[in-house]
């Protein structure tokens, strides 16, 4: 079994208006850089084209934990549609 690494991924996301995107940084724990890329590309709200992922960078566990805390305060990531 491969050891897990931590990644910071910048991805283009939608649902902000017709033809508009927003660049969001997400944090992933994955086995390799390609898996992190695919995780970002298939996550909810990301644009589903091959060019939506702008950057994938390996980071330390401390940076990952800090990034996950920042995700919790990001209004875009914490907006839900109620039925």
C-alpha positions as CSV (number, residue, x, y, z in Angstrom):
1,X,0.0,0.0,0.0
2,X,1.3,3.4,-0.9
3,X,1.7,6.1,1.7
4,X,-0.6,9.0,1.5
5,X,0.6,12.5,0.6
6,X,-1.0,15.9,1.0
7,X,-1.8,18.2,-2.0
8,X,-3.0,21.7,-2.6
9,X,-5.1,21.9,-5.8
10,X,-6.3,25.1,-7.5
11,X,-9.4,24.3,-9.5
12,X,-12.0,26.3,-11.5
13,X,-15.5,26.0,-10.2
14,X,-18.8,27.0,-11.6
15,X,-22.3,27.9,-10.4
16,X,-21.5,31.6,-10.1
17,X,-23.4,32.9,-13.1
18,X,-23.6,32.2,-16.8
19,X,-20.2,31.7,-18.3
20,X,-18.4,32.7,-15.1
21,X,-16.0,30.7,-12.9
22,X,-14.2,31.1,-9.6
23,X,-10.8,29.8,-8.7
24,X,-10.8,27.8,-5.5
25,X,-8.0,26.1,-3.6
26,X,-8.8,22.7,-2.2
27,X,-6.8,20.4,-0.1
28,X,-6.6,16.6,-0.6
29,X,-5.0,13.6,1.0
30,X,-4.2,11.1,-1.8
31,X,-1.8,8.4,-2.8
32,X,-0.2,10.3,-5.7
33,X,-0.4,13.6,-7.7
34,X,-2.6,12.1,-10.5
35,X,-5.1,10.9,-7.9
36,X,-5.3,14.4,-6.4
37,X,-5.8,15.8,-9.9
38,X,-8.7,13.4,-10.6
39,X,-10.2,14.0,-7.1
40,X,-10.3,17.8,-7.8
41,X,-11.6,17.3,-11.3
42,X,-14.6,15.2,-10.2
43,X,-15.5,17.0,-7.0
44,X,-18.9,18.8,-6.9
45,X,-18.9,22.4,-8.3
46,X,-15.7,22.0,-10.3
47,X,-15.9,22.5,-14.0
48,X,-15.7,19.1,-15.6
49,X,-13.2,19.8,-18.4
50,X,-9.6,18.6,-18.4
51,X,-8.3,22.2,-18.0
52,X,-10.3,23.0,-14.9
53,X,-7.3,22.0,-12.6
54,X,-4.8,24.9,-12.7
55,X,-2.2,23.6,-10.2
56,X,-1.4,20.6,-8.1
57,X,1.3,21.0,-5.4
58,X,2.5,18.6,-2.7
59,X,2.4,20.1,0.7
60,X,3.1,19.2,4.3
61,X,0.6,17.8,6.8
62,X,0.6,21.1,8.7
63,X,-0.3,23.0,5.5
64,X,-3.0,20.5,4.7
65,X,-4.6,20.8,8.2
66,X,-4.5,24.6,8.0
67,X,-6.0,24.4,4.5
68,X,-8.9,22.2,5.6
69,X,-9.7,24.7,8.3
70,X,-9.7,27.5,5.7
71,X,-12.1,25.4,3.6
72,X,-14.6,25.5,6.5
73,X,-14.6,29.3,6.4
74,X,-15.0,29.6,2.6
75,X,-18.5,30.9,1.9
76,X,-18.6,29.4,-1.6
77,X,-17.8,25.9,-0.3
78,X,-20.3,26.2,2.5
79,X,-23.3,27.3,0.5
80,X,-26.1,24.8,0.1
81,X,-29.2,24.7,-1.9
82,X,-32.2,23.8,0.2
83,X,-35.1,22.1,-1.5
